[in-house]
Amino acid sequence: MPSSFLHTLRFQIASTLLLLLLLVAGSIVFTFRQFEQRQSDTAVLNLAGKLQDTAERLHLQGINYLENAPRDYPTYYRDVRLYYRDLMAYVTTFNEITDAFMDGSFSPELTALGRTVQPLLDDDTRGAVRQLQETWAEFSEELTDALGNNPAEPRLEYAAEHIVNSRRALQEATDAVFSEYQRLVVQRVGQITVVNRIVLFLALIITLAIIVWFYATVLRPLERAVHGFRQVSRGDFGHQVAVTGNNEIGWMTHSFNELSVRLHALFRLIDRIQSGSDLDSTLRFVWEEFGAILPIDWVGSLFLTGDKECMVLERAFADAHAEVGEHRRYSLEGTLLKEAMASGEPLHIADLEQAAAENPARRFAKLLSEKGMHSAIFLPLTDNTPVPSLLAFATRRKHAYTPEHLELLTNIGHLVAHSFGKTVKLVEQARLAAIGEFASSIAHEIRNPLATIALALDYFKRSNLPPPAQRRAELAASEVERMERLLEDILLYAKPLKLQLARVGLTEALEGFLDANRSLSEHRHQTIAFRASGKQGSAIADWDRLTQVFLNLLRNACEAAPDHSTIQWQLQSDASAGTVSVSVTNDGEPIPPDALQRLAEPFYTTKSQGTGLGLSIVKRIVDAHGGELLITSSAESGTRICVVLPSVAAS
């Protein structure tokens, strides 16, 4: 399970992407900043070049004025308007730029960038700027003296001579500022190039590291997981995948391994249960294999009794040994066993000792507690089993069973019930076979002395006996006849069933059967009505065996129907389903739902004098024909027994 949010791939991938984002964002911000710095450096370098250009223009203008000095006043005043105006403009430009260099701040008007520029100057550049400021201050002061104190009539010739004679120092100072700042710009460009290369190299290294990390942490484990899923899909349910990380993929792989172990154990368990023929070996295997799915120190199977009032602990297995002892009966009333069977879902008992102490009726919980068990799970098995049963799992560990265990058992409960039901059926069949063999043997042993008794009673009935003795002889003879019928039913149910199949036209056959047996209903003034719907129904069947079926159904209907009532027989064909059905309906008292479900069970009867084998024999014969026996009963429509058989096309 996750130990920390820091171990999750969500956090790790998000952190990695955030790192890349910060790296890219930092690189972009750095690039924009350097772009702005390059703009600023270019603007300042242009201003330094402008100083050079201004100094050169001052010099050229001074030479030009000296070579073309005015000879009269009109020309002089013309030069005052032109030359003096340009001279003052050059002085203003020099003042603004040198002052900006000294202040370390260039206004938007100077740079034309729309923002104030504050260049970073090193010591050499600052020294060159100070030298320019001093040179310009001295140059401009001497220029002012040369021009004189009368702005209306400046001494332009003196000013020109000063400019020509002093321009060397000013030119060198401006050249020094330009050169130093140009050197500084080149140096910065080199630094930017180095930084960009470092950033690019780091980005490449980090990207490669992320790719390697992503492959090792995500792609490679996913590849192994996919391979594991493929192996399981091919039937290798025990395949395990190496867990290589403490993240979602590692947790998924761990869950997959648990699933694989459980699937392997479950399939082995189901296969073993289905192939098991006795409860001892089956429970041993359950104890061994279920240990990979949930904690088990004790496992037992309990079966519901016929009266549905108790459960019997049939077999138990603990500590690798089968428990030997008498079968114990546990009443269901007020117990956890009843709660589990009623819900049909796994029931978790977290504390067996406490559960037993809360209700004295919980004797089974007390038994497990006395065995040292602390918690248990009851898994009801009610589907696909001939006898409703329950598997009980218990462990000595406290709080050992989790909601995951309950969810697992809930999901596989029907599958286990279906598989376990086969074992129960085999056990039940073996038990019934033993009973049948024993009953058949007893029946054969009884028939001979019973025949002797019948002959003796027949002799007494024909003898001249007093009336009380005569009535006792007749009553004894009647009981002998009933015992003979019981023995006949037992032998019929116990011996192997062999069919002599032939094509049977059921319409004619049923009409003949009912005509021959109407005497069964006449003594109670009952009427037998027969109706055939659809095309004539035909089936491949053993008519002698079907006669046994229909005779049993007719007798039951006559006994259940009231006097002067009608017993309805109906034959229906269903070509689409490929079946033909024969139904018998009577208007007798409805059969209770609980009894209705058990009518075909051997030795179960609702009659005081019944054997409980009649409908069991009927169902056995119908099943042997590949058919189905359906029984419904209600106060509105009466009791209806329907025999459904596979049909063949009528000739």
C-alpha positions, -999 to +999 in steps of 0.1 A: +000+000+000+012+036-005+035+047+022+037+084+013+024+108-013+061+115-021+063+079-035+034+083-059+041+087-096+017+116-096+040+135-074+072+123-091+060+130-126+044+163-116+077+173-099+097+163-130+074+182-153+075+212-129+113+210-130+114+210-167+088+238-168+109+259-143+140+252-164+123+263-196+106+292-179+139+303-164+157+300-197+129+321-214+130+347-187+168+348-188+167+351-226+141+380-224+162+397-198+193+394-219+174+406-249+164+436-230+199+440-218+212+438-253+187+465-264+199+487-235+235+481-243+230+488-279+212+520-271+239+531-246+266+522-271+248+542-298+248+572-274+286+567-268+290+567-306+269+598-308+293+615-284+321+605-308+301+618-338+292+651-319+329+657-310+339+651-347+311+674-359+323+702-335+358+698-349+347+699-385+324+728-379+353+747-362+376+741-392+349+751-416+342+783-397+379+793-396+383+787-433+352+807-441+353+834-415+328+863-423+342+895-437+312+917-429+285+921-404+256+906-424+276+874-429+286+873-392+250+876-381+241+848-406+267+826-389+254+835-355+220+822-366+234+790-381+267+781-367+260+793-331+227+774-331+243+742-342+271+747-317+247+751-288+228+720-300+261+700-299+269+713-265+234+704-252+237+669-266+271+665-250+258+677-217+227+654-217+247+623-227+276+629-203+252+637-175+233+604-182+266+585-181+275+601-148+240+594-133+239+559-147+204+565-160+193+571-196+158+586-201+134+572-227+139+604-248+176+596-251+173+558-258+140+559-278+132+525-261+102+538-242+118+530-209+146+542-186+179+524-191+203+519-162+234+502-176+257+481-154+292+496-157+324+481-145+352+501-130+371+507-162+340+520-180+332+542-150+368+556-151+364+564-187+331+581-181+346+602-153+375+612-175+351+622-202+331+643-177+362+661-166+375+667-201+341+679-212+337+702-182+371+718-189+364+719-227+329+735-223+342+760-197+369+772-220+344+772-249+321+794-229+350+818-222+359+819-258+323+828-268+322+856-244+294+870-222+272+884-250+250+858-264+238+883-291+272+887-305+293+855-295+329+853-305+325+825-329+360+827-343+376+824-309+352+794-301+362+778-334+399+782-327+393+766-292+375+737-306+401+730-333+430+734-308+414+713-279+394+687-298+421+660-294+415+655-256+378+655-261+380+630-290+402+607-270+378+608-240+348+600-261+367+572-279+377+558-245+341+557-233+329+540-265+357+515-265+352+506-228+315+502-232+319+482-264+344+459-245+318+456-217+291+447-242+313+421-259+321+406-225+285+404-216+276+387-249+303+361-241+289+356-206+254+351-221+267+326-246+284+306-218+253+307-196+231+296-226+254+268-233+254+257-196+216+259-195+213+239-227+237+213-214+218+211-181+185+208-199+200+180-220+214+162-190+181+166-170+160+155-200+182+124-205+180+117-168+142+120-169+140+097-199+162+071-181+142+075-149+109+073-168+120+041-186+133+025-154+104+036-132+074+035-155+080+019-189+101-011-179+078-021-149+048-016-171+064-038-197+069-065-171+033-061-158+019-064-193+040-096-198+026-109-165-010-101-176-003-120-209+010-150-190-021-151-168-043-147-199-026-177-213-034-198-183-003-194-161-024-182-131+006-185-107+028-161-126+046-135-104+060-101-115+090-086-097+080-055-076+106-029-084+092+004-071+073+019-042+048+037-064+015+031-082+031+006-106+047-012-077+014-013-058-004-025-090+022-052-094+018-062-058-019-064-062-014-084-095+008-109-077-019-113-050-045-118-077-023-143-094-017-163-062-054-162-055-064-172-090-039-201-089-051-212-055-088-208-065-085-228-097-065-255-080-091-255-052-121-257-076-104-284-097-097-304-065-131-298-051-148-309-083-126-340-085-130-348-048-152-377-038-151-373+000-153-344+024-121-353+043-098-349+014-118-319+001-115-301+034-078-309+036-073-293+003-094-263+012-073-259+044-041-261+024-051-240-007-072-213+009-043-204+032-030-184+002-062-164+001-071-159+037-059-169+072-071-204+082-064-225+113-096-244+112-122-252+085-154-272+088-185-281+068-220-280+082-251-294+066-287-284+071-309-311+085-341-323+068-363-303+092-342-272+086-340-266+123-304-276+129-271-279+112-247-308+116-210-304+117-202-331+092-164-328+089-137-305+102-100-300+095-074-282+117-037-279+120-032-303+090-053-330+106-089-341+103-108-338+135-123-371+146-154-371+167-191-375+167-212-353+145-226-324+165-260-308+159-264-271+164-298-255+166-303-226+142-327-205+162-311-173+174-276-182+161-251-167+137-254-199+115-290-190+108-281-154+101-255-165+075-278-190+059-306-164+057-284-137+041-266-160+017-235-138+021-203-144+040-207-135+077-177-122+096-174-128+134-146-106+146-146-119+182-159-155+187-156-153+225-177-122+227-202-135+202-207-167+222-210-148+255-237-125+241-261-154+233-259-189+249-277-203+219-245-197+198-230-231+207-210-233+175-193-200+181-185-213+216-170-245+202-147-225+180-138-202+209-129-232+230-106-244+203-087-212+207-101-195+176-106-157+178-124-148+145-143-167+118-161-164+085-192-184+077-196-190+039-231-203+031-234-227+002-270-228-009-269-229-047-262-260-068-260-282-037-284-311-029-282-302+008-278-265+019-245-263+037-220-239+051-182-237+052-167-222+083-132-207+084-116-197+117-082-185+128-064-180+161-053-145+150-072-115+162-087-091+136-072-113+109-101-110+084-104-078+065-132-064+043-111-075+013-114-111+025-152-108+028-154-092-006-133-120-021-155-147-006-186-128-017-173-127-053-162-164-054-189-178-031-212-190-059-182-205-077-171-224-046-207-234-039-211-248-074-178-267-071-184-278-036-219-289-045-204-316-068-186-331-039-217-329-017-237-346-046-211-374-048-212-378-010-250-378-011-251-402-040-228-425-023-249-423+009-281-429-011-264-457-030-255-474+003-290-469+016-305-482-017-282-513-016-291-519+020-328-513+014-327-536-016-311-563+004-335-559+033-365-559+008-353-592-007-349-607+028-384-595+038-403-605+007-401-643+014-413-643+050-439-617+040-452-640+012-455-667+038-474-644+061-497-634+033-505-670+025-513-677+061-535-646+064-553-656+032-560-691+047-574-675+079-596-651+058-611-682+040-615-700+073-646-699+094-634-675+120-654-654+145-661-619+132-635-601+154-608-625+143-620-622+107-617-584+108-582-587+123-571-611+096-584-588+069-566-558+085-534-578+087-537-588+051-543-552+041-511-542+059-492-570+042-504-556+008-492-522+018-458-536+029-455-554-004-462-522-024-435-504-002-410-532-009-419-530-046-413-492-047-380-496-028-368-523-052-379-502-082-361-471-069-329-490-059-323-511-090-307-497-121-330-482-146-330-495-182-351-481-209-365-499-240-370-469-263-394-467-292-415-442-310-447-435-290-477-416-302-487-401-269-523-391-279-535-426-286-513-441-258-527-417-232-563-422-243-559-460-240-542-456-206-569-434-192-597-456-205-580-486-188-576-469-154-609-449-150-618-473-122-593-455-100-616-424-100-650-439-102-654-450-066-651-413-056-673-402-085-645-383-101-643-375-138-612-378-160-610-353-189-584-355-216-575-328-241-548-327-268-537-293-281-518-287-313-504-314-335-503-350-323-473-354-299-448-382-304-417-391-283-390-417-283-397-433-249-402-465-230-440-467-228-439-492-199-419-468-178-441-439-188-471-460-178-455-462-143-452-424-143-487-417-154-502-444-131-485-428-102-497-393-112-532-406-117-533-422-083-519-391-066-545-369-084-574-391-074-563-392-038-558-354-037-589-343-056-622-339-038-652-361-046-672-353-078-644-332-092-627-334-126-591-344-131-577-326-161-552-343-184-537-322-212-512-331-240-494-301-256-467-300-283-442-272-287-425-275-321-402-244-315-389-259-282-389-295-295-409-308-266-442-325-257-457-321-223-483-341-204-499-323-174-523-335-147-543-310-127-566-315-097-586-292-075-574-305-042-559-286-013-528-266-024-494-280-014-474-257+009-444-241-007-419-258+017-434-292+009-436-284-029-398-281-031-393-315-015-420-336-032-395-355-054-370-362-026-367-399-016-389-410+014-405-375+017-443-377+018-472-356+029-495-387+032-499-406+064-497-439+046-473-429+018-439-444+011-423-412-001-409-429-032-437-424-058-427-390-072-390-399-067-395-428-090-414-406-114-387-380-115-360-407-120-379-421-150-385-387-165-349-376-160-338-409-177-359-398-208-341-365-208-372-347-197-383-325-168-408-328-140-426-295-131-449-291-101-470-261-093-498-256-067-521-228-057-556-223-043-567-206-076-555-231-102-551-263-081-521-286-082-505-292-116-478-318-124-463-316-158-440-341-175-420-325-203-403-348-228-383-343-260-405-347-290-402-361-325-420-350-356-454-368-361-456-392-390 
